[in-house]
Structures are given as structure tokens and as C-alpha cells.
Amino acid sequence: MIHTKRKACRGCNQTTNLHRFLQLGNQPLANAFLKGPEYFSTEKKYPLDVYFCETCSLVQLLDVIDPSVLFSNYIYVTGTSETIAEHNKNYANTVIRQMDIKDGLVIEVASNDGSLLKCFQAQGVKTLGIEPASNIAKIANEAGIETINDFFNYNTSQSVRETHGAADIVIGNNVMAHVDETQDFLRGAKHLLKPNGLTIIEVPYLGEFIERLEYDTVYHEHLCYFSITALITLCDAVGLVIRRIDHVPVHGGSIRVYAGPIEYYKNHSKSVMEEVAEEERAGLTQLKRYSDFAKDVEINKKQLLDLLNKLIRQGKSIAAYAAPAKGNTLLNYCGIDSSLIPYTVDKNSLKLDLYTPGMHLPVLPVETILEQQPDYVLILAWNFADEIIKQQNEYKSRGGQFIIPLPTPTII
């Protein structure tokens, strides 16, 4: 069955304190791009509703799409972004410098095309990737990054430990949000570690999600939206303790969480517990904060549509830049189709000549922006806005302007 619905919270397994606070409508899968108009009428859509658990504060989707449908053949690759490339280099430098793992083993779960592991390899660190998408795992292996093509869970961790030994570091970068059985995932990460090893989990931060109105980061692949409060509950359940948290700017604001076996590290650090207290003061443990967020989402939709329609009435032309999953959530929720924006462009060759799910914008090469010189470009990958604007300096010098959709539609 492709679509199922959970009845219990992933964080605490409770069923009675789950509250739906945001409804983004029935939406297609955000990465299910279409090959042509003949596929439009058969496109499947599923509820995109967001829930808050009053028991453990985990924000999550309860509608679950079979991961083999979502991830077995994937078209997102990390190697196309300069921002991510720089982030990965700094990430590896930080871990190697602070953890002294030059002679150790780093395992990355959901390692994609191996872009991060390549940064560790460049400094002589032994690496192993585990990647469920067969097409992406093939790219990594061909690039010299040893990669196992499999989904990760506790059972996987047992076989990997038998064949490759225990790891100093187990990395999960922007993957835990995609996992339905979150505790099983963390249990597997712990099983792969040496007694004093660390699992490093990087996830978009719920505090930034709420503060910056990042509702477009909600799509069926992203099952969970993590606060530190919720992560504490999950780690407690599997015998991990959080020793450190770094706040990093990538993906609209993320946290990098360093957690190790309770048998060695004993307790969550004082600084981590201070951040938990700050989240409570900010309202992240109360349903009201999320209800207010949902009202702001409705306002943003109206503001963005009003702006686009106003520009069109003035005779202005508009295109979009990038075809990220988040962009498809925004396009579908706001009902922005090709009558408002006739096309988008993207650097990822795997997306070119396809159509975006739901709203069916054709995805064209980036060069189209200079060829067509639209009056405005809506940046759907707003988390890379600085990089995109820099790359499109000639478009801007000719008089082109950019629209950033969140948290308030803004013309640059």
C-alpha cells in the first residue's frame, strides 16, 4: 500500500494528544516530476496535514507514503549547490578537528551522491555511505565513495557493523525528518558506534521553521519537524544523550546534534537543557504557537497571490527559479500554475524537460532566464537566494528583479 496513516506519535507512542494545526490540502509527491502532459490526469495526491503532539512536542505528518516510492529513484543531488559544497567542507573540517578521527571510520546514512563523505576522504578519513536511491548510490560509487544501496534501520546497522566494523562517527544529514520509525533509526545509529563514538544528526530546526514561516518545507518526504525538546524524548528512548548542538544557517536554519551512548556520556549537557528551557519560553511546547503559525500561513498565501496578480495586471512577465520540493509545496498550496508563472529553471539536469508536480510548470535550463529576461523571478529555492542572485547578476544588471516568497513576499 502506497499511503497509510499513523495512529501514534513517533516520539512518545501516545495517541490521544496529537492535534492537527495546519492543512496544506491534497498534494502530489513533491519530487514526483512528470515527463509530459499525458501524465497530468493520472497524478495522485495525498493529504498534507501537520500535527503537534502535546505530550512530547514533536511536529509531524501522520500520512505516510511508502519510502520505496519516495526514495528508490531520487532526483535530488547535493552536488549541484555551491552553498552546500561550502557547508560540507566546513562540516568535515569541524568534525575532524574536534573529534580527532583522522584514523577512524565515518559512516553517513542517506549519503546521497557522497558530496559530504568526499570532504572527509580528502583529509584521509575512511568513509562508508548508505544510500537508498539506487541511481544516486551508483553516482557515488562511480565517484569513488564506497556506498551501500539500502534503506537504513536497526537491521541494516547489524549487517553493516559485521562487514565494516564500528564507527567513530555516524552522520545523518537531512535524513531523520524522512524516517517513519524514528526510534529504530536512532537505535541503528547507536548500534554502529564505538563505545565513545558520536552520531551527528543535522535537521532543519523547528524554531526557525516557525519563526520564518517556512511552511513550504512541509512535504510528504518530511515526516518530522524537530525541536530540541522532541529530540531529547527520542534520544532518551534509545539510550543516547545529546552532548552538543550547533546552529547552522543551511536550509533556512538547521541544528547539528551530537549524541552518544548513555553508557559512556551519562547525561544531556547543561547547554542542551538550557536550550530546551528556551524553547518552552518561546512557546514551542504549546499548541497555541502552532495555531498562530497556521493563521500566518494563510496570510502569506494571500499576500503572494495578490503580488503576482498585481504584477500580471501591470503587464509584467514572471518566471520562477529552481524546482525544489519546497517550491512544489508552495506552488500547490497557493495554486500558482503556468497561467501565473509559465516556467521555472533549474541547474539539476535530472529535472530538466520535466513538469513540476501538481501545477505542471515546465522545468527549463537556467540559461532561459537571460534568453527570456522576465521582469521578475520568483526564487522557489529561497534558502539559496544569495547564491542564485549572485549567479544571476547579469539578469539583475539588465533590470530584472527577484521575489522572495517567505516569510513575507518581498521584491529585491
Disulfide bonds with the S-S distance in Angstrom:
none
